[in-house]
Each structure stands twice: as C-alpha cells, then as structure tokens.
C-alpha cells in the first residue's frame, strides 16, 4: 500500500475516501492519530491502483497535497523532537536538582 494523500483536513479525507471507493479502489486510512486534529492522516491505496487513484484525487484536491512517497511528515518529526527535548529537560532537572 502506498500513500496518495496526507492532510489534516478531515472532510477532504472523507471526500477522497468516498470518491476512491466509488471507483472500486480499496482505501486504508492511517488513523492512529486521527483524533488529534493537527496531525495529518494518510490515505493509502494498493500499488496496482496508485496511478488511477492519483488521477481521481487530482480532480478533488490541489496538486500540492498529492504525496509522491511514503516519508514521514516533517511536522511530525518536529513535534517528536520537541517532546524528546522536554522529556530530557525534565529528567535532567531531577538528576541535578536535589
């Protein structure tokens, strides 16, 4: 499965899902973090349906939101990095402050 769209716009995700399913393309959503509104959700389709799904999505969304690869979002990496830094500050604070 490959990602064809990654966005925080929940209504767009549902529109794309419905359009792809109407064309007979099986869709999987990456909804592990779907309850958090500022974290993007990805739409995945089978490798065989990738080109057809991209053509359908092109009619629904601006071309900048079509994903060419499966790399993690830079925004997600920044949030994770900030979380690790905060955790380190808390842990180091407990070590050096009696």
N, C-alpha and C positions, 0 to 999 in steps of 0.2 A: 504494500500500500504506500502511496506517495501523497504528500500534502499538495493540495491545489489552491488552498486559501487559508490565510491565518489573519484573524481580525478580532477586535474587541466588540464589534457591532453584532449584538445577538440577533437582531431582526434580519440582518444580511445573512448571517449563518443559516437561519431557518429558511430564508428565501432560496439560497443556493441549494440547501439540502432538498427542498421540495422540487426545485427545477431539475436537479440531477436524478432524483428518484422517479420523476415523471418521464424521464428519458430512458429509464431502465438501468441506470447506473447505481450500483450499490455504494452507499456512503457510510463512512465511520467518522464520528466526531471525537476529538481529543477533549473530553470534558472533565478531566481530573480536577482542573482548577476552574471549571466553568462557572462556579458560584461566585468567584471573585471577579468583579466587573472590569478591572483594569488589566487583567492578564488575558492575552489573546487565546482564542480557541482555534484549533486547526481542523480543516475538513480534509479527509483522506479518501482517495478512490483507488481502485485496483490499477496496477501498472498498465493493463490492456486498455483501460478506459481513460487514461490520462489525457491524451490529446483531445478526445471528444469532450471530456469534462471541462478542459480549459476553454474550448470554443464556446460552450454553453455559458460558462462563468463570465467570459469576456463581454457578453451581452448584458449581464446583470450588474457588473461592478467596474470601477475604474481600473485600468491596467496595472496600476502600482500595487494593488493588493493581491495579484496573482503570484503565487510562490513558485519559484523555479527549482528549489531544492528543499531538503529537509533539515536545514540548520536551525538551531535554537534561536529564539528571539534575543537580540542584543539587550533589549529592555529587561527581559527575564534574568539575563546574566548580571546586569547592574543591580537589580533588586536582590539577587542571591549574594552578590559581593558585599553590598551594604549590610545585609543580615549577618554575614560572617564577621565583618568588622565590628559590628555592635556586640556580637557574642564574645569576640576576643577581648574587647574593652571591658565587658562585664567580668569575664573570667580573670583577666589580668588585674583588675581592680580588687578582686577578692584575695589574690595572692599577695599583692604589695601593700594593701591597706589592712592592718590588723583589726 
